[in-house]
Structures are given as structure tokens and as C-alpha cells.
Amino acid sequence: MEAVDGVNVEIDRIFAAKEQRRQALARLPFPEKVRAVIELQKMAATILRARGKMVRSWNVSATNEESPRASRLSPTKK
């Protein structure tokens, strides 16, 4: 079975872009990754609520690097 002209080239381009995106996301700092998860939770929550499910996404303020709670959780030197 022969590929239609340009289809394999386009598929290769899509997979290369997908890999580049994956690598860029992997390089993000942890707080940015958590923020991305929270945004995904918000998007999913809209759909789930429409289906009658009770859902709650994580609290954004808990991911704030300047949060007082975050400073209490960091290890301290003795």
C-alpha cells in the first residue's frame, strides 16, 4: 500500500512536533507542571459536572512559591 503524496512527510512532522512539545514540558519546573495539571483538572471538571458528578480541582494558591505553607514544608538546616 503506497502512501498518498505528502502524507508520510506530514505524519513525520506531527510526530516530531509532538516529541518537541513533550521535551519542552519535561523541562518545565515542577510548579509549572502542577499548574498545568490544575488547568487540566478545571477543564475535566466542567465535563464531569455536566454529567452530574461532584468534582473539585486542586487549590491554585497551594502551588504559589511564595505561599507561607510552602516555606514551612521546605527542609530547614539545623
Summary of the structure (lengths in Angstrom):
residues: 78
radius of gyration: 20.2
end to end distance: 68.9
largest distance: 68.9
contacts: 135
relative contact order: 0.08
helix: 65%
strand: 0%
